[in-house]
Amino acid sequence: MTTSPPGPLADLRVVETGSLIAGPFCGQLLADFGAEVIKVEDPARGDPMREWGVHAEGTSLSWPVIARGKKSVTCDLRSAEGQRILRELVAQADVLVENFRPGTLERWGLSPEALHEINPGLVLVRVTGYGQDGPYAGRAGFGSIGEAMGGLRHVTGEPDRPPSRTGISLGDSLAGTFSALGAMMALHARQRTGRGQVVDTAIYEAVLAFMESLLPEWQLAGHRRERTGAILPGIAPSNAYPTADGAEVIIGANRDTVFTRLCAAMDRPELAAEDELGTHAARGERQRELDELISAWTRTMPTDELLDRLHEAGVPAGRVYTAADMAADPHFAARKAIVRLMHPELGDFPMQNVVPRLSDTPGEVRGLGPELGEHNDEVYGALLGADAGQLARWREAKVI
């Protein structure tokens, strides 16, 4: 762990009982800004993210990222003693994050009402596929299903193929982001009321929140958004265009003023003055023809030369980055968008840095994901007053 100045959430204690991505991503965001995040894991195997994803030398490369800056304790929450331990942790926490199926905490005697009797100021963040109520609440829910139900999958991919997906767990991460935002709003309200509350995040609703004007388009205009591949219908030019050296460059020049600059860069200023292309609506109607015209031009230049010309003209453009491109890019380096920590087995370990930046109280990645139960003695000793004998008894009983 580093010894840098505390982040803006350094006065907060978060107990995280979730697993996989949606709940733990909420915890990651809070830890990034200095909250003490105590991750409670099953003693037998821990969070499945310790084993998921790509591995290097037998080590998951996902775990060090999503568990960064957290403390790991083990606790069998299915046991009565484990539930008692969680109650003691909650009594000294500001936030509890969980993503069990609805009703699980209630079966363990840990309902919101019971938890608020222990700690009236507790903010309980509950992340599920469908939310805490409604006819689907009891169903098993994954991020992929939330993406489908929230509308994202239907509009992702090529129009002549089945729905596709992005290469990341977007639904889970959106739910985690909204959960962190909800926790902050609930804590802000607590400053006035002195009371905590429940933050109920449904993955499908987190996805739905990003679906722009999809619903009024359907109800009021009879328009159903469909899969359109690399374009948005009527938004032109905005696409991936080929270059002379086999790459592709994204160009976004659908605004009138930007299209005028693109035409100048193409040495075709007259295009911006033509009735057929001079307005946003006209370009949308001739989208395919316009893309073919621009592609014929971009194919004549190597990628770097094309980008230099577009940037000089003030046209938004960029290559489609891979991880290798990010690692080599001077802008990433100048803004420290990639942070590097030392992993005990793997050495230099790069990952995305904290977002957003705060000028006075910035966040920081304070450590990689911990070993299972690494902080048992520290947390249980400091917060619960457990001595060596008590810790030994819990271990023998497999409670921790």
SULDA-V139845 format. One record per run of one state. SS is the DSSP state (@ for helix, = for strand, . for the rest). FROM is the first residue (numbers start at 1). TO is the last residue. Records with the same first field share a line. If there is no record, write none. Layout:
# SULDA-V139845
SS: FROM-TO / FROM-TO
This chain:
# SULDA-V139845
.: 1-12 / 17-21 / 33-35 / 42-47 / 51-54 / 57-58 / 61-62 / 67-69 / 75-79 / 91-94 / 99-103 / 108-111 / 119-122 / 129-142 / 150-152 / 156-169 / 194-197 / 209-213 / 222-237 / 243-247 / 253-255 / 266-268 / 274-279 / 286-286 / 299-302 / 314-315 / 320-322 / 329-329 / 335-337 / 344-346 / 353-375 / 385-387 / 397-400
=: 13-16 / 36-41 / 55-56 / 59-60 / 70-74 / 95-98 / 123-128 / 198-202 / 238-242 / 248-252 / 316-319 / 338-343 / 347-352
@: 22-32 / 48-50 / 63-66 / 80-90 / 104-107 / 112-118 / 143-149 / 153-155 / 170-193 / 203-208 / 214-221 / 256-265 / 269-273 / 280-285 / 287-298 / 303-313 / 323-328 / 330-334 / 376-384 / 388-396
